[in-house]
């Protein structure tokens, strides 16, 4: 005599099927691991390229968690989609008659009745959990036999039938709900975020934050000093320069060239020096465009003339901030430049450097 079971598919049953199909989908979890690794690389790259405290904070607090949680969100979406696909059977009455060699399913839908016969060889896996038997036909299809609709004797008989018809490797008993995937996901995400935050903070502190630290140099042949970001290093940019430093990684450069006032005529003024320098630079830069020179003050109340000039040098589009000043018996030209695309972001750095010029106490 067969084991006779009558069960109704409810939202709770379909929810279990959705969770079951997702947790048993190896492809989905492989994709999860790949996606987490990609998220780790991408968000770590965002942290490593942060150039300000605000960008670093944005990377650690928003970008990294957002990317790491994106795929778990996709898994949740997958659960909902699996449930939606099963809406047609929600509320249907399913009658199982389990024989020694087959399972007969009679489904009573609202508009039709159908009967299917499955041999035990049809099932690629049979899982028993605390609440149900899952007779898996494919990755996304399974028969659910709710234990609440079975007697204890029926459960024992069904196990015996499974033992006689199904190979040992195809039957898995899991009376406790497995939360291992959730634990693994949580550990991966937390570890990733912790690593990103700690290592990113160390990197930011040792590298990016140098932009907010300075080192001071004495301008040659003067009693004045100048401060530049700690990330700047000495470079070989111009043979005539007495001071040449920058940060090649960020395309930030500055040189200082001095010329004795005595080398020019007695009626030669700072404005004339700035005009001559502007004409010289315009003649050596392709497609040069020079702004109107304007008076300004740099450092400790040092009068200066300043202008901008942009164009192309050896195929590279650059923009210059040129500042001319008389310090002692010399004219000084402070020429700072960067790529045209980066110039507006770099100008504050150049102005901070010029503003740092002061007497060497």
C-alpha positions in Angstrom: 0.0 0.0 0.0 1.5 3.4 -1.0 2.3 6.2 1.4 -0.5 8.7 0.8 0.2 12.4 1.4 -1.9 15.4 0.7 -0.2 18.8 0.9 -1.0 22.3 -0.2 1.7 24.6 -1.6 1.8 27.8 0.4 3.9 30.9 0.2 6.0 29.4 3.0 6.6 26.2 1.1 7.5 28.1 -2.1 9.9 30.3 0.0 11.6 27.2 1.2 11.9 25.9 -2.3 13.4 29.2 -3.5 16.0 29.2 -0.6 16.7 25.6 -1.3 17.3 26.1 -5.0 19.6 29.0 -4.4 21.7 27.4 -1.7 22.1 24.3 -3.8 23.1 26.2 -6.9 26.9 25.8 -7.1 27.1 28.0 -10.2 25.5 30.9 -8.3 27.9 30.5 -5.4 30.9 30.3 -7.7 29.7 33.5 -9.4 29.3 35.0 -5.9 33.0 34.3 -5.0 34.1 35.7 -8.4 31.9 38.8 -7.9 33.3 39.3 -4.4 36.9 39.1 -5.6 36.0 41.6 -8.4 34.4 43.9 -5.8 37.4 43.6 -3.6 39.8 44.6 -6.4 37.6 47.4 -7.7 36.9 49.0 -4.3 40.5 48.5 -3.2 41.6 50.3 -6.3 39.2 53.1 -5.4 40.7 53.3 -1.9 44.3 53.2 -3.3 43.6 56.1 -5.7 41.8 58.3 -3.2 43.6 61.7 -3.2 41.7 63.5 -0.4 40.3 62.5 3.0 36.8 62.9 1.4 37.5 60.5 -1.4 39.0 58.0 1.0 36.0 58.2 3.3 33.7 57.8 0.3 35.6 54.7 -0.9 35.6 53.0 2.5 32.1 53.9 3.7 30.1 53.8 0.4 31.9 52.2 -2.5 33.5 49.2 -0.8 30.3 48.1 1.2 28.2 48.9 -1.8 30.2 46.6 -4.1 30.6 43.8 -1.5 26.8 43.8 -0.8 25.8 44.0 -4.5 26.0 40.3 -5.1 24.1 39.2 -1.9 21.4 41.6 -3.2 21.4 39.7 -6.5 21.0 36.5 -4.6 18.0 37.9 -2.8 16.6 39.0 -6.1 17.1 35.5 -7.4 15.1 34.2 -4.4 12.3 36.5 -5.2 12.3 35.6 -8.9 12.3 31.9 -8.0 9.2 32.5 -5.8 7.5 34.5 -8.6 8.1 31.6 -11.1 6.2 29.4 -8.7 3.2 31.6 -8.2 1.2 29.4 -10.5 1.3 26.6 -8.0 0.7 28.7 -5.0 -2.3 27.3 -3.2 -2.5 24.1 -5.3 -3.3 20.8 -3.7 -0.7 18.1 -4.4 -1.3 14.5 -3.7 1.7 12.2 -3.4 1.3 8.4 -3.6 4.7 6.9 -2.9 5.2 3.3 -4.0 8.3 1.1 -3.6 9.6 2.1 -7.0 7.9 5.3 -8.0 6.3 8.6 -6.9 2.9 9.5 -8.3 2.0 13.2 -8.1 -1.5 14.4 -8.7 -1.8 18.2 -8.9 -5.1 19.9 -8.5 -4.8 23.4 -9.8 -7.6 25.9 -9.9 -8.3 25.2 -13.6 -6.8 21.8 -14.2 -5.8 18.4 -12.8 -2.7 16.5 -13.8 -0.8 13.4 -12.9 2.9 12.7 -13.2 4.8 9.5 -12.4 8.5 9.7 -11.4 10.8 6.7 -10.9 13.4 7.2 -8.2 16.0 7.2 -10.9 14.4 10.5 -12.2 15.7 12.3 -9.2 19.4 13.5 -9.3 19.4 14.2 -5.6 17.0 13.7 -2.6 17.4 16.0 0.4 15.7 15.6 3.7 15.5 18.7 5.9 13.8 19.4 9.2 10.6 20.5 7.4 10.4 18.6 4.1 11.8 16.1 1.5 13.1 17.7 -1.6 13.2 15.4 -4.6 15.4 17.3 -7.0 14.8 17.0 -10.8 17.1 19.8 -11.8 18.8 22.9 -10.5 15.5 24.8 -10.5 12.9 22.1 -10.2 12.0 19.8 -7.3 9.1 18.1 -5.7 8.5 19.2 -2.1 6.9 16.8 0.3 6.0 18.7 3.4 6.7 16.6 6.5 3.8 18.2 8.4 1.5 16.3 6.1 3.1 13.0 6.9 2.9 10.7 9.9 6.0 9.5 11.8 5.4 6.1 10.4 5.1 7.5 6.8 8.4 9.4 7.3 10.2 6.2 8.4 8.7 4.2 5.5 9.7 6.8 3.0 13.3 6.8 4.3 13.3 3.1 3.9 12.1 3.3 0.3 14.7 5.9 -0.5 17.4 3.7 1.0 16.4 0.8 -1.2 16.0 2.8 -4.4 18.6 5.7 -4.3 22.3 5.4 -4.3 23.9 6.5 -1.1 25.6 9.6 -2.6 22.2 10.9 -3.9 20.5 11.1 -0.6 21.4 13.8 2.0 19.9 14.1 5.4 20.0 17.7 6.8 17.6 17.9 9.7 19.0 21.2 10.7 18.7 24.2 8.5 22.1 25.1 7.2 23.2 28.7 7.7 26.7 28.0 6.5 26.3 30.0 3.2 25.1 33.0 5.2 28.0 32.6 7.7 30.5 32.3 4.8 29.0 35.3 3.1 29.1 37.4 6.3 32.7 36.4 7.0 33.8 37.2 3.5 32.1 40.6 3.5 33.3 41.6 7.0 36.8 40.4 6.3 36.9 42.2 3.0 35.6 45.5 4.5 38.0 45.2 7.5 41.0 44.6 5.2 39.9 47.4 2.9 39.5 49.8 5.8 42.6 49.0 7.7 45.0 48.6 4.8 43.5 51.5 3.0 43.9 53.7 6.1 47.5 52.6 6.4 48.1 53.4 2.7 46.3 56.7 2.9 48.2 57.7 6.1 51.6 56.8 4.6 51.0 58.2 1.1 48.0 60.3 0.3 48.0 62.2 3.6 51.5 63.4 2.7 49.7 66.0 0.6 48.7 67.6 3.9 52.3 67.5 5.3 55.0 69.8 4.1 58.7 70.0 3.9 60.6 73.3 3.8 63.6 74.4 1.7 65.6 77.6 1.5 65.3 79.3 -1.8 68.9 79.4 -3.2 70.7 82.8 -2.8 68.0 84.2 -0.6 67.0 84.3 3.1 63.6 83.0 2.1 62.2 79.5 2.5 59.4 77.7 0.6 57.3 74.7 1.7 56.1 71.9 -0.6 54.0 68.8 0.0 55.9 65.9 1.6 55.1 63.8 -1.4 57.1 66.0 -3.7 60.7 65.0 -4.6 63.6 66.7 -6.3 63.5 66.3 -10.1 65.7 67.1 -13.1 63.4 69.5 -15.0 65.4 72.5 -16.2 69.2 73.0 -16.2 68.7 76.7 -15.4 66.5 76.1 -12.3 67.9 76.5 -8.8 64.9 74.7 -7.4 63.0 71.9 -9.2 60.6 69.6 -7.6 57.3 67.9 -8.1 55.1 64.8 -7.9 55.2 62.9 -11.3 52.5 60.5 -10.2 50.1 63.5 -9.9 51.6 65.5 -12.7 52.6 68.4 -10.4 55.8 70.3 -11.1 57.5 73.6 -10.1 60.8 75.2 -10.9 62.4 78.4 -9.7 64.8 80.4 -11.8 66.5 83.5 -10.6 68.2 86.2 -12.6 70.1 89.2 -11.2 68.3 92.5 -11.6 71.6 94.1 -12.6 71.6 92.1 -15.8 68.7 94.2 -17.0 68.4 98.0 -17.7 68.1 100.5 -14.9 64.6 101.3 -16.0 63.6 97.6 -16.3 60.7 96.9 -13.9 59.1 93.6 -12.6 56.2 94.2 -15.0 58.7 94.3 -17.9 60.3 91.1 -16.7 56.9 89.3 -16.6 56.0 90.5 -20.1 59.3 89.3 -21.5 59.0 85.9 -19.8 55.4 85.6 -21.1 56.5 86.3 -24.7 59.4 83.9 -24.4 57.2 81.1 -23.2 54.5 81.8 -25.8 57.1 81.4 -28.5 58.1 78.0 -27.2 54.7 76.5 -26.6 52.5 75.3 -29.5 49.1 76.9 -29.8 49.9 79.0 -26.7 47.2 81.0 -25.0 48.3 83.5 -22.4 46.1 85.2 -19.8 46.4 88.8 -18.8 49.1 89.4 -16.3 47.9 90.6 -12.9 49.4 91.9 -9.7 49.3 89.6 -6.7 51.0 89.0 -3.4 52.8 85.8 -2.4 54.3 84.6 0.8 55.0 87.2 3.4 53.6 90.2 1.5 55.9 89.9 -1.5 54.7 91.8 -4.6 54.4 89.6 -7.7 53.1 89.5 -11.2 51.2 86.4 -12.2 49.7 84.9 -15.4 48.6 81.6 -16.9 49.6 80.1 -20.2 48.4 76.9 -21.8 49.3 75.0 -24.9 51.1 71.9 -26.2 54.7 70.8 -25.7 55.9 67.7 -27.5 52.3 66.6 -28.0 51.3 67.0 -24.3 48.6 69.5 -23.4 49.9 71.4 -20.3 48.9 74.6 -18.4 51.3 76.8 -16.5 51.0 79.2 -13.6 53.8 81.7 -13.8 54.6 84.0 -11.0 57.3 86.7 -11.1 58.7 88.4 -8.1 61.7 90.5 -7.0 63.4 89.2 -3.9 66.5 91.0 -2.9 68.7 91.8 -6.0 67.2 89.1 -8.2 64.1 88.5 -10.3 62.5 85.1 -9.5 60.2 83.2 -11.8 58.1 80.5 -10.1 56.8 78.3 -12.9 54.4 75.6 -11.9 52.5 73.3 -14.3 50.3 70.3 -14.8 48.2 68.6 -17.5 45.4 70.8 -18.7 42.9 68.2 -17.5 44.4 68.3 -14.0 45.2 71.9 -13.7 42.1 73.2 -11.9 42.6 70.5 -9.2 46.3 71.4 -8.8 46.1 75.2 -8.7 45.3 75.2 -4.9 48.5 73.2 -4.3 50.6 75.7 -6.3 49.0 78.6 -4.5 49.7 77.0 -1.1 53.4 76.7 -2.1 53.6 80.3 -3.3 51.8 81.4 -0.1 54.4 79.6 2.0 57.3 81.7 0.9 58.7 83.5 3.9 61.8 84.6 5.6 64.1 81.8 6.9 64.1 82.3 10.6 
